[in-house]
Amino acid sequence: MLAEKVGCNEDDTVELIECLQKKNYKELIEQNITPAKYHIAFGPVIDGDVIPDDPQILMEQGEFLNYDIMLGVNQGEGYKFVDGILDSEDRVTSNDFEFAISEFVDHLYGYPEGKDTLRETIKFMYTDWADRENPEMRRKTLVALFTDHQWVAPAVATADLHAQYGSPTYFYAFYHHCQSDMKPAWADSAHGDELPYVFGIPMIGPTDLFNCNFSKNDIMLSAVVMTYWTNFAKTG
């Protein structure tokens, strides 16, 4: 996508890279690249040097046995994926719920066979059958679907694989977020909501990036989080 936008249409990979390398960096960073939904525009590439092989294979070969890792997720990582689905009252209708799941499957599952079964399975798993007609519950379960797929499942798989080989593995779940007018009251801790606490922003006060009403509890939580992070960096 980037190559086409800056006029590099060579079919040969080497020639394509040479063309990109001749471009001014400003021309490259000014391009607006919109990735397919639920995907990223640019990701790691197995190049044989920086990333010599598939990370899962490298982990299974014991390449990371001597390293401690800490990773985790926020409660509502998938909030942004649901934000555009909500009606005027911040709810998810039955039709929008079904459409969101259908679109989710279409974007991520490339085979026509089994799509209907997959859609129905996801609908079944992410429907609160005790409160199935509640549009606010549909909103909650959709956030859970996107959170699980995009963040929780990969993080848990990585942690499990690392721990299988006896390497120190630390996993956290972050449930708190600061009070801000930029986010509705119903939203849980979304993607990136842990960052102000990791970097001590509550102790400084609101910033352009984190325009929150920080409380004394936020300050104390930030101190705890920074202690956890720095202790891990120092001692594992």
RAURRA-V595845 format. One record per residue. RES is the residue in one letter. SS is DSSP state (h for helix, s for strand, l for the rest). PHI is phi in radians with two decimals (999 if undefined). Layout:
RES,SS,PHI
RES,SS,PHI
This chain:
M,l,999
L,h,-1.13
A,h,-1.04
E,h,-1.11
K,h,-1.14
V,l,-1.84
G,l,1.46
C,l,-1.74
N,l,-1.95
E,l,-1.14
D,l,-1.41
D,l,-1.31
T,h,-1.07
V,h,-1.08
E,h,-1.15
L,h,-1.11
I,h,-1.13
E,h,-1.07
C,h,-1.11
L,h,-1.13
Q,h,-1.18
K,l,-1.46
K,l,-1.34
N,l,-1.19
Y,h,-1.03
K,h,-1.11
E,h,-1.13
L,h,-1.26
I,h,-1.33
E,l,-1.42
Q,l,-1.29
N,l,-1.65
I,l,-1.76
T,l,-1.84
P,l,-1.29
A,l,-1.08
K,l,-1.03
Y,l,1.23
H,l,-2.18
I,l,-1.95
A,l,-1.20
F,l,-2.33
G,l,-2.45
P,l,-1.06
V,l,-2.14
I,l,-1.29
D,l,-1.86
G,l,1.52
D,l,-2.02
V,l,-1.16
I,l,-2.08
P,l,-1.24
D,l,-2.79
D,l,-1.00
P,h,-0.94
Q,h,-1.12
I,h,-1.11
L,h,-1.08
M,h,-1.16
E,h,-1.17
Q,l,-1.46
G,l,1.48
E,l,-1.16
F,l,-2.02
L,l,-1.07
N,l,-1.56
Y,l,-2.03
D,l,-1.46
I,s,-2.25
M,s,-2.27
L,s,-2.61
G,s,-3.05
V,s,-2.45
N,s,-1.72
Q,l,-1.05
G,l,-2.12
E,l,-0.90
G,l,-1.47
Y,h,-0.93
K,h,-1.11
F,h,-1.22
V,h,-1.60
D,h,-0.92
G,l,-1.44
I,l,-1.68
L,l,-1.20
D,l,-1.46
S,l,-1.14
E,l,-1.87
D,l,1.07
R,l,-2.10
V,l,-2.02
T,l,-1.29
S,h,-1.08
N,h,-1.13
D,h,-1.17
F,h,-1.09
E,h,-1.17
F,h,-1.13
A,h,-1.07
I,h,-1.21
S,h,-1.08
E,h,-1.13
F,h,-1.01
V,h,-1.15
D,h,-1.07
H,h,-1.34
L,h,-1.94
Y,l,-2.01
G,l,-1.51
Y,l,-1.96
P,l,-1.18
E,l,-1.22
G,l,1.57
K,h,-1.09
D,h,-1.10
T,h,-1.11
L,h,-1.13
R,h,-1.02
E,h,-1.16
T,h,-1.13
I,h,-1.12
K,h,-1.04
F,h,-1.13
M,h,-1.20
Y,l,-1.92
T,l,-1.98
D,l,-1.45
W,l,-1.19
A,l,-1.41
D,l,-2.59
R,l,-1.18
E,l,-1.61
N,l,-1.50
P,h,-1.14
E,h,-1.27
M,h,-1.23
R,h,-1.06
R,h,-1.04
K,h,-1.11
T,h,-1.28
L,h,-1.17
V,h,-1.00
A,h,-1.11
L,h,-1.05
F,h,-1.16
T,h,-1.11
D,h,-1.09
H,h,-1.26
Q,h,-1.42
W,h,-2.22
V,h,-1.14
A,h,-1.04
P,h,-1.09
A,h,-1.16
V,h,-1.15
A,h,-1.08
T,h,-1.12
A,h,-1.11
D,h,-1.07
L,h,-1.12
H,h,-1.15
A,h,-1.24
Q,h,-1.02
Y,l,-1.71
G,l,1.37
S,l,-1.46
P,l,-0.99
T,s,-2.32
Y,s,-2.09
F,s,-2.25
Y,s,-2.20
A,s,-2.16
F,s,-1.82
Y,l,-1.96
H,l,-1.79
H,l,-2.61
C,l,-1.31
Q,l,-1.44
S,l,-2.56
D,l,-1.28
M,l,-1.41
K,l,-2.35
P,l,-1.15
A,l,-1.11
W,l,-1.35
A,l,-1.20
D,l,-1.50
S,l,-1.14
A,l,-1.58
H,l,-1.04
G,l,1.56
D,l,-1.23
E,l,-1.43
L,h,-1.04
P,h,-1.05
Y,h,-1.36
V,h,-1.18
F,l,-1.82
G,l,1.26
I,h,-1.07
P,h,-1.00
M,h,-1.34
I,h,-1.61
G,l,2.07
P,l,-0.99
T,l,-2.22
D,l,-1.07
L,l,-1.39
F,l,-2.14
N,l,-1.55
C,l,-2.07
N,l,-1.63
F,l,-1.29
S,l,-1.82
K,h,-1.09
N,h,-1.12
D,h,-1.09
I,h,-1.10
M,h,-1.16
L,h,-1.10
S,h,-1.05
A,h,-1.09
V,h,-1.16
V,h,-1.07
M,h,-1.10
T,h,-1.14
Y,h,-1.03
W,h,-1.13
T,h,-1.24
N,h,-1.09
F,h,-1.11
A,h,-1.10
K,h,-1.42
T,h,-2.20
G,l,1.45
